[in-house]
């Protein structure tokens, strides 16, 4: 494989665009994730502790790379399948799933961009 020099300018531009996108994004509280949501999310994750787990206890691989790979990874995030910004209900169990941080980030990059 031939050696290639790193393109530091392109890497810096990508980093700058990501920083601008993050600054433009409203805070978690502005997006509706308050103290009550935090308590709800903690309770949800105690009940549904596996990445990809749905309200009924089934494991879905739709947004969980862990489930697709057959890995039972611990969930860290209560995720809205349909984001609240797109009309998803905040506390509807049919609209919630448990994800690990990596799968949640992947879902955001792939489906919500």
N, C-alpha and C positions, 0 to 999 in steps of 0.2 A: 504494500500500500504506500503510495507516494506521500511524502511529507507535505503538509499544508500549514502555512502560517495562520495564526489566529487573526480574525478580523476584529480587532478591539473596538473600532469605530462602530461596527454593526452591533456588537454586544452592548456597547454603551447606549446606543439608540433604543434597543429592545428594553433595556433596564429603565431608561428614561420614560418610554411609553407606558410601561407597567406602573411606574411610580405616579405618573399623571393620571392613569386610570384609577388607581387606588385613592388618590386625593379627591377625585371627582365623585367617588362613590360616597353616598350618605353613610353616616355612622350606623352601627348596629341598632342603637336606640332609635334613631330616626327611621330605620327600616322596620320598627315594631318589635324588636327583640329586647324586652324590658325584664325587670326582676321576676315578674310572674312567669314569663316565658322561660327564664333560667330555671326556676323551680320545676316547671312542667317538663322541660327537657331532661333534667336530672332524673326525674321519676320515670320518664319514657325510657331512658337508657338503662336504668336498673331493670326494667321489665323486658326490654328488647336489646340485649347486650352484644349482639353479633352483627357485623357489617353485612348489610343487605336485608336485615330482618324487617318484616312488615308488621302491621297491626295484629294480624292473625297468627303470628309466629312463624310464618313461612319465610324462606330465604329467597329473595329475588336477585337475579343476576343482571337485571336491566341496567342499573347504574352502579353495581358493585363489581369491580374487577376482581376483588377477593373471592366473591361467590362464583364468578366465572372460572376462576382458577381452582376452585374447590378448597379454598383456604377459609377456615373459620377464624377471622380476625376480630379483635375486640372493637366495638363501635365507640366512637368518641363524639359524634355529632348527630343531633336530631335534624334530619333534612326534610324540607318540603319537596315532595315529588314535583308538584307544580308550584313554582315560587309565588309568594304572596303578591309580588309585583305583577305577575301574570294572571292573578285572580284566584290563586290557591287559598284555601281556608287555613287559617293559622293553627287551630286546634283540632281539625278534622283528622281522626286517626287513619282514614283511608288515604289521606294526602301526606302521611308521614312515613319515614323509614329511618333506620339507623345506618350510619355509614362511618367508616374510619376517615381520618382527615385526608388521606391520600385519595380515596375514592370520591370524597366530597369535592376536593379541589379539581379532580379530573372531570367530574360531572359539570362543575361550574364552567370550566374551560371549554368543554365540548358542546354543552347543550344550552348554556345561558349567555353565550357571547353574542 
